[in-house]
Amino acid sequence: MALLESGKVLGRWSVVRFIDDGGNGEVWGVVDEDDQPAALKVLRDYRGDSVPYERFCREISAVQALGEHPGVLPILDVHLPDEPRRRDRAWYVMPLARPLAEVLEDGAVTDVVAAIASLAETLAELHERGIAHRDLKPGNLLWHDGGPVLGDFGLVHLPDAEALTESGRVPGSFGYIADELMVEPRSAEASPADVYALAKVLWKLLTPGALYPLQRELRADGGPATLARSLTVPHAEALDRILERATAPVQARLSMAELAADLRGWLALPAPAGFPEGVDVVLEAARRSMDVAVAQRDLAAVRERAVDGLRKSLIQRCADVVQAVRSLDPAGAQVGPLSIGGLHALIEQPVESGPPPGPPFHHGVRVTRSRGYADQDVLVVAFCLQVPEDGSGTITGVLLAGDEHTHDNLFRLTRPRRAEPGVEMEAAIEQTVAEAAEHLPEALTAFTARSAAS
């Protein structure tokens, strides 16, 4: 149920229309005897000993003490009954002002930054006097008499005043509350929290599509919340860096005076210098001179991605064979290029007209078994993939069971297969791994027999 109604008279003010419903009361449009419009805020709680009533009185006292302070919406009239009742509530009247977000809705980015810089300068002066707002959000920032002003000092912090924040309650609004207030609402410093909140207000005004800022510090790392991703103005990245410092942990956070100075400095940054006349023609010629180099680089990059895909395919296709051999010694088996050992010359042998070009890519598994001093048996299953910069590539497999330094071993080399990179090479890899798998039982038998013989 509304606290007031149209036509009701309060002092020299006549109630005209409802404007807004706040947390502790309502705001109504009123006019005086001269039909001059204003806004009247009436307190919902009529208990004279309640915290909301104490806050209401403190708000009035704080604003009145500031007098006609530029940047603060003044109070024109006050009614604080000695014994407030349901039909005689506390209220005060302030000039009729427009929401700052509404005024700046279609304004330039520089207009928004200038407005917040002006409010930061006002708040810096208040902070020097030990006064902090503690509830900065778009709804409490207004436009009056040609400039931005602070409104709603309901959570104001005054020097040497008794804390009114109830245990467990966090002052402020979600998205604008500094982290330290979330942890220690009664003991956290109020002035740094104002800096955090005003930076979040600036972010919100420049990101109208967001419902509210994220409840965390702003970052200048190019993430989805950075202004540089949505604004097309010069030096947007510098603005992100200001907001990052203004929402940093309290020990590293800007003061309100520093925030105001940084925003004014951002507004004074010169526009990026333009190009001299005729540079477009020269630039286009330079681009054309890069065409061949860029095309070659892009072609090489595409081919490298294709080769990398083939390498991954080889590892995947031979996984069963590798795992079978590795199971003989799970902790000691070597898997990867190291498994080749000294078999490079054998597995990278000439094919058809000569050795295939392209760097070799090795993958396999090696199990080693000691047979005494300086003697050891190995079981190796390995593959070598070679793909040149152009032309066809080669895939080869090798199996070894025994002493790799003597002829006393079992040695099987799969048939080297040459194929074009792509599906043909995928098929060649499949066939080579299948051939190696066919030889695996023979190699395992020979490796087992050497153990029995020793």
C-alpha positions in Angstrom: 0.0 0.0 0.0 1.4 3.4 -1.0 2.5 5.7 1.9 1.0 8.8 0.2 -1.7 9.7 -2.3 -2.2 12.4 -4.9 -3.7 15.6 -3.4 -2.3 15.1 0.1 -0.7 18.2 1.6 2.5 18.0 3.6 3.6 21.3 5.0 3.8 23.7 2.0 3.9 20.8 -0.5 1.1 19.1 -2.4 1.5 15.6 -3.5 1.1 15.2 -7.3 2.4 11.8 -8.5 4.3 8.7 -7.4 7.9 8.5 -8.8 9.7 5.6 -7.2 9.8 3.0 -4.4 13.1 2.8 -2.6 14.3 0.3 0.0 13.3 2.5 3.0 10.6 4.7 1.5 8.9 6.2 -1.4 9.6 9.2 -3.7 6.7 11.4 -4.8 6.5 14.4 -7.1 5.2 17.5 -5.3 4.6 21.2 -5.9 4.8 24.2 -3.6 2.4 27.1 -3.2 4.0 28.7 -6.3 3.5 25.5 -8.3 7.2 24.8 -8.4 7.9 21.1 -8.8 10.1 19.0 -6.4 10.6 15.5 -5.2 9.6 14.4 -1.7 11.0 11.3 0.0 8.9 9.8 2.8 10.3 7.2 5.2 8.4 3.9 5.4 9.5 3.1 9.0 7.8 5.4 11.5 9.5 4.1 14.6 11.6 6.9 16.1 14.2 4.5 17.6 14.7 2.3 14.5 17.9 2.1 12.4 16.1 3.3 9.2 14.9 6.4 11.1 18.4 7.0 12.4 19.8 6.6 8.9 17.2 9.0 7.6 18.1 11.7 10.1 21.8 11.1 9.4 21.3 11.5 5.7 19.5 14.8 6.2 22.1 16.1 8.6 25.0 15.1 6.2 23.4 16.8 3.2 22.4 20.0 5.1 25.9 20.3 6.5 27.3 20.4 3.0 25.1 23.4 2.2 25.0 24.3 -1.5 27.8 21.9 -2.4 28.1 21.5 -6.2 27.7 17.9 -7.1 25.3 17.1 -4.2 21.5 17.3 -4.6 20.4 19.7 -1.9 17.6 19.3 0.6 14.9 22.0 0.4 12.7 21.1 3.3 12.5 18.7 6.2 10.0 17.2 8.5 11.3 15.1 11.4 8.5 14.7 13.9 9.5 14.3 17.6 7.2 11.3 17.8 6.7 9.9 14.3 3.5 8.0 13.7 1.8 6.1 10.8 0.0 9.3 9.9 2.9 11.6 10.6 6.0 10.1 9.0 9.4 11.7 8.4 10.1 13.2 5.0 12.3 15.6 3.2 12.1 17.5 -0.1 14.8 17.8 -2.8 14.8 19.4 -6.2 13.2 17.4 -9.0 16.1 15.8 -10.9 16.5 13.4 -13.8 18.3 10.0 -13.5 21.8 10.4 -14.8 21.6 7.2 -16.9 18.5 8.6 -18.7 20.3 11.9 -19.5 23.4 10.1 -20.8 21.6 7.3 -22.6 22.3 8.6 -26.1 25.4 10.7 -25.1 28.9 10.2 -26.3 31.4 8.1 -24.4 33.3 11.3 -23.5 30.1 12.8 -22.0 29.7 9.7 -19.7 33.3 9.8 -18.6 33.1 13.6 -18.0 30.0 13.1 -15.8 31.7 10.4 -13.7 34.9 12.4 -13.5 32.9 15.3 -12.1 31.2 13.1 -9.5 34.6 11.6 -8.6 35.9 15.1 -7.9 32.9 15.8 -5.7 33.4 12.5 -3.8 37.1 13.2 -3.5 36.2 16.4 -1.6 33.8 14.6 0.6 36.4 11.9 1.3 38.8 14.6 2.5 36.2 15.5 5.1 35.7 11.9 6.2 32.4 11.5 4.4 31.7 8.5 2.1 28.5 7.8 0.2 28.6 3.9 0.4 25.7 3.4 -2.0 26.9 4.5 -5.4 24.9 3.0 -8.2 23.2 4.4 -11.3 19.9 4.9 -9.5 21.5 7.3 -6.9 23.2 9.5 -9.5 21.2 12.3 -10.9 21.3 15.3 -13.3 20.3 18.6 -11.8 20.9 22.2 -12.8 23.0 21.3 -15.8 25.3 18.8 -14.2 25.6 15.4 -12.4 24.9 15.2 -8.7 25.0 12.7 -5.9 21.6 11.7 -4.4 20.3 9.3 -1.7 22.9 9.5 1.2 20.9 6.9 3.1 24.0 4.8 3.8 26.3 7.8 4.3 29.5 7.3 6.4 30.4 10.2 8.6 33.6 10.8 10.6 33.3 9.7 14.2 29.7 8.5 13.8 28.5 5.3 15.3 28.3 2.4 12.8 24.7 1.6 11.9 25.4 -1.4 9.7 23.6 -4.4 11.2 25.6 -7.6 11.8 25.5 -9.7 8.6 24.2 -7.0 6.4 26.3 -5.7 3.5 25.8 -2.0 2.6 25.4 -1.2 -1.1 23.9 -2.9 -4.2 25.0 -6.2 -5.8 27.6 -5.6 -8.6 28.8 -2.4 -7.0 29.9 -3.7 -3.6 33.7 -3.9 -3.0 35.1 -7.2 -2.0 36.3 -6.0 1.4 32.7 -4.9 2.2 31.5 -8.4 1.4 34.0 -9.8 3.9 34.0 -7.2 6.7 31.0 -4.9 6.2 31.3 -3.2 9.6 35.1 -2.5 9.6 36.0 -2.0 5.9 37.0 1.5 4.9 34.2 3.3 3.2 36.1 5.6 0.9 37.9 2.9 -1.1 34.6 1.1 -1.5 33.2 4.3 -3.1 36.0 4.2 -5.7 35.2 0.6 -6.5 31.4 1.4 -6.8 31.9 4.5 -9.0 34.1 2.6 -11.4 31.4 -0.1 -11.7 28.9 2.7 -12.4 31.0 4.0 -15.2 31.3 0.5 -16.6 27.5 0.0 -16.4 26.8 3.4 -18.1 29.1 2.4 -21.0 27.6 -1.1 -21.1 23.9 -0.4 -21.1 23.0 -3.9 -22.3 24.3 -5.5 -19.1 21.8 -5.8 -16.2 24.5 -5.1 -13.7 28.3 -5.4 -13.4 29.8 -8.7 -12.4 30.5 -8.9 -8.7 34.3 -8.9 -9.1 37.1 -6.6 -10.1 37.2 -5.3 -13.7 40.1 -6.5 -15.8 41.9 -5.0 -18.8 42.9 -8.4 -20.2 40.7 -8.3 -23.2 38.0 -10.5 -21.7 34.3 -10.3 -22.4 33.8 -7.5 -19.8 36.4 -5.2 -21.2 35.2 -1.9 -22.7 37.7 -2.2 -25.6 35.6 -5.0 -27.0 32.4 -3.0 -27.2 33.5 0.7 -27.6 34.8 2.1 -30.8 36.4 5.2 -29.3 40.1 5.9 -29.3 42.1 4.8 -26.1 39.3 2.4 -24.9 42.1 0.1 -23.6 43.4 2.9 -21.4 39.9 3.3 -20.0 39.9 -0.4 -19.1 43.2 0.0 -17.3 41.8 2.9 -15.2 38.8 0.7 -14.2 41.1 -2.2 -13.4 43.1 0.0 -11.0 39.9 1.4 -9.5 38.5 -2.0 -8.7 41.8 -3.7 -7.7 42.2 -5.1 -4.2 41.9 -2.3 -1.6 45.7 -2.1 -1.0 46.4 -1.4 -4.7 43.2 0.6 -5.5 43.2 4.2 -6.7 42.0 6.9 -4.4 38.9 8.9 -5.4 41.2 11.9 -6.3 43.4 9.7 -8.4 40.4 8.2 -10.2 39.1 11.7 -11.0 42.5 12.8 -12.2 42.9 9.6 -14.4 39.5 10.2 -16.0 40.2 13.8 -16.7 43.6 12.7 -18.1 41.8 10.2 -20.4 39.5 12.9 -21.7 42.6 15.0 -22.5 44.3 12.2 -24.5 44.9 13.4 -28.1 43.2 11.7 -30.9 45.4 9.2 -32.9 47.4 11.0 -35.5 46.1 10.5 -39.1 48.2 9.3 -42.1 49.9 11.8 -44.4 48.3 12.3 -47.8 49.0 9.6 -50.3 49.8 6.9 -47.8 46.9 4.8 -49.0 48.4 4.3 -52.4 51.8 3.4 -51.0 50.2 1.1 -48.5 48.3 -0.8 -51.2 51.5 -1.3 -53.2 53.2 -2.6 -50.1 50.3 -5.0 -49.5 50.6 -6.3 -53.1 54.3 -6.9 -52.5 53.5 -9.2 -49.6 51.0 -11.3 -51.6 53.4 -14.1 -52.5 55.1 -14.3 -49.1 51.7 -14.3 -47.3 50.4 -17.0 -49.6 53.4 -19.1 -49.1 53.2 -18.7 -45.3 49.5 -19.5 -45.2 50.1 -22.6 -47.4 52.9 -23.7 -45.1 50.7 -23.2 -42.1 47.9 -25.2 -43.6 50.3 -28.0 -44.5 51.8 -28.0 -41.1 48.4 -28.4 -39.5 47.7 -31.3 -41.9 51.0 -33.0 -41.0 50.3 -32.4 -37.3 47.0 -34.2 -37.8 48.8 -37.1 -39.4 51.2 -37.3 -36.5 48.3 -37.4 -34.0 46.6 -40.0 -36.2 49.7 -42.3 -36.1 49.8 -42.0 -32.3 46.1 -42.9 -32.0 46.2 -45.8 -34.5 49.2 -47.5 -32.9 47.9 -47.0 -29.3 46.7 -50.6 -28.9 50.1 -52.0 -30.0 52.0 -49.6 -27.8 49.9 -50.3 -24.8 50.3 -54.1 -25.3 54.1 -53.8 -25.2 54.1 -51.3 -22.4 52.1 -53.6 -20.2 55.2 -55.8 -19.9 56.8 -53.1 -17.8 54.3 -50.2 -17.2 56.8 -48.2 -15.1 59.9 -48.7 -17.1 58.7 -48.8 -20.7 59.7 -45.8 -22.9 56.9 -44.4 -25.1 57.4 -41.8 -27.8 60.4 -40.8 -30.0 62.9 -42.2 -27.4 61.7 -45.7 -28.1 63.6 -45.6 -31.5 67.0 -45.7 -29.8 69.7 -46.4 -32.4 67.3 -47.6 -35.1 67.1 -44.3 -37.0 69.2 -45.5 -39.9 67.1 -48.6 -40.3 63.6 -47.0 -40.1 64.5 -43.9 -42.2 65.9 -46.0 -45.0 65.7 -45.1 -48.7 62.4 -45.7 -50.4 62.2 -46.3 -54.2 64.2 -43.5 -55.7 66.0 -42.4 -52.5 65.4 -41.2 -49.0 62.1 -39.3 -48.6 62.4 -35.6 -47.8 60.9 -34.1 -44.7 61.8 -34.3 -41.0 61.2 -37.7 -39.5 58.5 -38.1 -36.8 59.1 -41.1 -34.5 56.7 -42.8 -32.2 56.8 -46.2 -30.5 57.5 -48.2 -27.4 60.6 -49.8 -25.9 60.9 -52.4 -23.1 64.4 -53.2 -21.8 65.5 -56.3 -19.8 68.9 -56.6 -18.3 70.8 -59.9 -18.8 73.8 -59.1 -16.8 76.8 -56.7 -17.1 76.6 -54.7 -20.3 74.0 -57.1 -21.8 70.4 -56.4 -22.3 67.4 -57.4 -24.4 65.0 -54.9 -25.9 61.6 -55.2 -27.4 60.9 -52.3 -29.8 57.8 -51.5 -31.9 58.2 -48.1 -33.6 57.1 -46.1 -36.5 58.5 -43.3 -38.6 56.4 -40.7 -40.5 58.1 -38.4 -43.0 56.1 -35.8 -44.9 58.0 -33.4 -47.2 57.0 -29.8 -47.8 55.6 -30.9 -51.1 54.9 -34.2 -52.7 54.1 -37.5 -51.1 55.2 -38.8 -47.6 56.3 -42.1 -46.2 55.3 -44.3 -43.2 57.5 -47.1 -42.0 57.4 -49.5 -39.0 60.0 -51.6 -37.3 60.0 -54.5 -34.7 63.0 -55.7 -32.8 63.3 -58.4 -30.2 66.8 -59.1 -28.8 70.1 -57.3 -28.6 70.0 -54.3 -30.9 73.8 -54.1 -31.1 74.3 -57.6 -32.6 72.7 -59.8 -35.2 71.4 -62.1 -32.6 67.8 -60.8 -32.7 64.5 -60.8 -34.5 64.1 -57.8 -36.8 61.1 -57.0 -39.0 60.7 -53.9 -41.1 57.3 -53.2 -42.5 56.9 -52.3 -46.1 57.6 -48.6 -46.5 54.4 -46.9 -47.9 54.5 -43.7 -49.8 51.2 -41.7 -50.1 49.9 -38.2 -50.5 49.2 -36.3 -47.3 45.5 -36.6 -46.4 43.2 -39.6 -46.8 45.9 -41.6 -48.7 48.4 -41.2 -45.9 45.7 -42.0 -43.3 45.2 -45.3 -45.1 48.9 -46.0 -45.3 49.3 -45.4 -41.5 46.4 -47.8 -40.9 48.0 -50.5 -43.1 51.5 -50.1 -41.6 50.2 -50.4 -38.0 48.1 -53.4 -39.0 51.2 -55.0 -40.5 53.2 -54.3 -37.3 50.4 -55.9 -35.3 50.7 -59.1 -37.4 54.4 -59.3 -36.6 53.9 -58.6 -32.9 53.2 -62.2 -31.7 56.4 -63.3 -33.4 58.4 -60.5 -31.7 56.8 -61.3 -28.3 57.7 -65.0 -28.7 61.3 -64.2 -29.6 61.6 -61.8 -26.6 60.1 -64.4 -24.2 62.4 -67.2 -25.6 65.5 -65.0 -24.9 64.5 -64.7 -21.3 64.2 -68.5 -21.0 67.6 -69.0 -22.7 69.4 -66.7 -20.4 
